[in-house]
Amino acid sequence: MRIDIMTLFPEMCEAVVSESIIGRARNAGKVEIVCTNIRDFSGNKHNKVDDAPYGGGMGMIMAASPIYDCYKSLYNEDEAKPHLIYLSPKGKTFTQSKAIELSKLDRIVLLCGHYEGIDERVIEEIVDEEISVGDFVLTGGELPALTVADAVCRMLPGVLSDDICFEEESHFSGLLEYPQYTRPAVWKEKQVPEVLLSGNHAKINEWRKEKSLEITKERRPDLLEKSK
């Protein structure tokens, strides 16, 4: 799979996707990630890509042409159009099921906005869907894009050592993850649950399912409603 990130801050994105699990997956050839600077397509000596909004208002708007030209540079006309996602507070909320869906595509492009947003006309021209990572506002689309890239990469074959690494995590099954413990068995007089020390895997799995259900019911009852 290939993931393109269109951004004003490619170094920021590279710093993240070059580390940890994604970095190892890139080095192993499990995924290709390319960060492209939209400013390279500004068409002016100052690399200016924004302008004041028509109709007035605070802030600046990213112009359509640099974004469009940047996108068109990423693939040849004889190639299939990559699926382009604009990271936007107006988009549908990103979920684990969406990460799984996107991981089945051959290629996605993540467009990072900045300032007060981007010219609506380029959204209409090239964007396939808008995604939000939550009901809050960030300075730019880089952190949401990196969030999406990370979640998608984890679903790719061979990126994690075993499917169980993500199948038992929060949200994959629709429930939040059960509590986890490691050595020592007693820390600050707090004891690891005895069942986890029993070696009885059937009872351990039963305990984990019960805890997942209990935590989800307490903290995210909406997830239980969705699973019905």
C-alpha positions in Angstrom: 0.0 0.0 0.0 1.1 3.6 -0.6 0.0 6.5 1.5 0.7 10.1 0.3 0.5 13.0 2.7 0.0 16.4 1.2 1.2 19.0 3.7 2.9 22.3 4.4 5.0 20.6 7.0 6.6 17.4 5.4 9.4 17.3 7.9 6.9 17.1 10.8 5.2 14.2 9.1 8.4 12.4 8.2 9.5 12.6 11.8 6.5 10.6 12.9 6.2 8.0 10.1 9.9 7.2 10.3 9.7 5.9 13.9 8.2 3.0 15.8 6.0 0.5 14.0 5.3 2.6 10.9 9.0 3.3 10.5 9.8 -0.4 10.7 7.0 -1.2 8.2 8.4 1.4 5.8 11.9 0.0 6.0 10.6 -3.5 5.5 8.6 -2.5 2.4 5.2 -3.3 4.0 4.0 0.2 3.2 5.2 3.2 1.2 4.6 6.6 2.7 5.5 9.8 0.8 5.2 13.3 2.3 4.9 16.1 -0.3 5.2 19.8 0.3 2.3 21.7 -1.1 4.5 24.9 -1.1 6.5 23.3 -4.0 3.5 24.0 -6.2 2.9 27.6 -5.1 4.0 29.1 -8.5 5.6 32.1 -6.9 9.0 33.0 -5.5 7.7 33.4 -1.9 6.1 30.0 -1.9 2.8 31.6 -0.8 -0.1 29.2 -0.9 -2.8 31.2 1.0 -4.8 34.3 0.6 -7.6 36.3 2.3 -11.1 34.9 2.1 -13.7 36.4 -0.2 -16.4 38.0 1.8 -14.1 38.9 4.6 -13.4 37.2 7.8 -10.5 36.3 10.1 -7.5 34.2 8.9 -6.3 33.0 5.5 -7.5 30.3 3.1 -5.3 27.8 1.3 -5.6 28.4 -2.5 -7.0 25.8 -4.8 -4.2 25.7 -7.5 -1.2 24.6 -5.3 -3.2 21.8 -3.8 -4.6 20.7 -7.1 -1.2 20.8 -8.8 0.4 18.9 -5.9 -2.2 16.2 -6.1 -1.9 15.9 -9.9 1.9 15.5 -9.5 1.4 12.3 -7.5 0.2 10.1 -10.2 0.1 9.7 -14.0 -3.0 10.3 -16.0 -3.0 6.6 -17.1 -3.1 5.5 -13.5 -6.2 5.0 -11.4 -7.1 8.0 -9.4 -5.9 7.6 -5.8 -8.5 7.9 -3.1 -8.1 11.4 -1.6 -9.1 12.2 2.0 -9.3 15.7 3.3 -8.8 15.9 7.1 -11.5 18.3 8.2 -13.6 19.0 11.3 -16.6 18.8 9.0 -15.8 15.2 8.0 -17.3 11.9 9.3 -15.6 10.8 12.6 -12.7 8.4 12.0 -13.3 4.9 13.4 -11.5 1.5 13.6 -13.9 0.2 10.9 -12.9 3.0 8.6 -9.2 2.2 9.3 -9.8 -1.4 8.2 -11.8 -0.2 5.1 -9.0 2.1 4.0 -6.3 -0.6 4.6 -7.9 -2.6 1.8 -7.2 0.1 -0.8 -4.0 0.1 -2.8 -3.4 3.8 -2.3 -4.8 6.7 -0.3 -3.8 10.4 -0.3 -4.2 12.5 2.9 -4.7 16.2 2.4 -3.7 18.4 5.4 -5.4 21.8 5.5 -4.1 24.7 7.5 -5.0 28.3 8.4 -8.8 28.7 8.2 -9.2 25.9 5.7 -8.9 25.4 1.9 -10.8 26.7 -1.1 -14.1 24.8 -1.4 -13.6 24.4 -5.2 -10.6 22.1 -4.8 -12.6 20.0 -2.4 -15.3 19.6 -5.0 -12.8 18.9 -7.7 -10.5 16.2 -6.1 -11.6 15.1 -2.6 -13.4 11.8 -2.3 -14.2 12.0 1.4 -13.6 14.2 4.5 -12.6 12.6 7.8 -12.5 14.1 11.3 -10.6 12.6 14.2 -12.9 14.3 16.8 -15.1 17.2 17.8 -12.3 19.7 18.4 -10.1 22.0 16.3 -6.4 21.7 15.6 -3.9 24.1 14.0 -3.6 21.9 10.9 -4.4 18.6 9.4 -1.0 17.0 10.0 -1.8 15.4 13.4 -5.1 13.9 12.1 -3.4 12.7 8.9 -0.7 11.0 11.0 -3.4 9.4 13.2 -5.2 8.0 10.1 -1.9 6.8 8.6 -0.9 5.0 11.9 -4.3 3.3 12.3 -4.4 2.2 8.7 -0.8 0.9 8.7 -1.5 -1.3 11.8 -4.1 -3.2 9.8 -1.8 -4.0 6.9 -0.5 -7.6 6.6 2.8 -8.2 8.2 3.1 -4.8 9.9 2.3 -6.3 13.3 3.8 -9.6 14.4 0.4 -11.3 14.6 -3.3 -10.4 14.0 -4.0 -10.9 17.6 -1.9 -7.8 18.3 -4.8 -5.6 17.0 -7.7 -8.0 17.3 -7.7 -7.7 21.1 -7.1 -3.9 21.2 -9.8 -1.3 22.1 -12.4 -0.7 19.3 -11.4 -3.5 17.0 -14.2 -5.7 18.4 -16.4 -2.8 19.3 -15.4 -3.0 23.0 -12.7 -1.2 25.0 -9.6 -3.3 25.9 -9.4 -5.1 29.2 -6.8 -4.1 31.8 -3.2 -5.2 31.3 -0.4 -6.0 33.8 3.2 -7.0 33.8 5.9 -7.9 36.3 6.2 -7.6 39.3 3.1 -9.4 40.5 2.8 -7.0 43.4 3.5 -3.3 43.0 2.8 -0.7 45.8 0.8 -3.4 47.5 -1.4 -3.8 44.4 -1.8 -7.4 43.3 -2.2 -8.6 39.8 -5.6 -10.4 39.5 -5.1 -14.0 40.5 -6.7 -15.4 37.3 -3.9 -13.9 35.2 -1.4 -15.9 37.2 -3.4 -19.2 37.0 -2.2 -20.4 33.6 -5.8 -21.3 32.8 -6.3 -19.6 29.4 -10.0 -20.3 29.2 -10.6 -18.5 32.5 -8.2 -15.7 31.5 -10.1 -15.2 28.2 -13.4 -15.2 30.1 -12.1 -12.6 32.6 -10.8 -10.4 29.8 -14.1 -10.5 28.0 -16.0 -9.6 31.2 -13.6 -6.7 31.9 -13.9 -5.4 28.4 -17.7 -5.4 28.6 -17.6 -3.8 32.1 -15.2 -1.0 31.1 -17.1 -0.3 27.9 -20.4 -0.2 29.7 -18.9 2.3 32.3 -16.9 4.6 30.0 -18.4 4.2 26.5 -22.0 2.9 26.6 -22.5 4.3 23.2 -20.3 1.6 21.7 -22.6 -1.0 23.1 -25.6 0.7 21.6 -23.8 0.7 18.2 -23.0 -3.0 18.4 -26.7 -4.0 18.9 
